[in-house]
Amino acid sequence: MKYAWMKAQVKFKITAMCLIMGVSKTGYYAWCSWSKTEREMENELLSELIKEIFWQQRNGCGTRTIKKALGRKGYQVSRRRIGRLMRAEGLFCKTTKKFKATTNSKHDKPIAPNTLNREFTATSPNQKWVGDITYIWTAEGWLYLATVIDLYSRKVVGWSMNSRMTQELVNQALLAAIWARKPAKGLLWHTDRGSQYASNSHRHLLKEHHIEQSMSRKGNCWDNAVAESFFHTLKTGLTNHK
């Protein structure tokens, strides 16, 4: 509540705070006259502080993190009390859900050599790209996400989403990156051994744009660690919740 925060500020004048907070002095003094206990007013103030900290952390913090943040602000509050106030506000720390398998490496399509060989650095943009597919929860339900990451900047340079995990999904993600970045001949493109990446249409797309294909060794997710790490961060920090 705005009024609870104002009441806790002893250094500022009521008139100035009312002006800043967009409330009337009459309303503030009326609130002060209510028969609220000190504990209730403390809870209102703490709830506002907790919400501020929670959203600053992009929903990724629990009672331990909030307790430390409140301590730095001068408020000593138990984790039990913080948890109770969080539940009252509908604030829940995000956790990781179990995801279904995505790419299928059991196929008879051609497999490219592991040219990247875990050399996850690049000396210039558009020299090495890595890609992968994951399955995430969105406002539209479960969707597949295909991404393209430049190893020079570690930024996503192309992506595509669809309700089906098809070769078109990965082709669209790669085309988006090609159109946006216009790489020169000789770009190295590394992915896992999924059938989408080994498909005729995908290999034709690579040949058309003079891109060299590289694939992880069988059953070795560390060969594509950068893409795996990005998806882990995405799921736990931005999209996936209880």
PyMOL commands that set and color helices and strands:
alter all, ss='L'
color gray80, all
select helices_A, chain A and resi 2-8+14-21+25-32+38-56+63-72+79-89+167-181+195-198+200-208+221-239
alter helices_A, ss='H'
color red, helices_A
select strands_A, chain A and resi 128-138+141-150+155-162+188-191+212-215
alter strands_A, ss='S'
color yellow, strands_A
deselect
rebuild
show_as cartoon
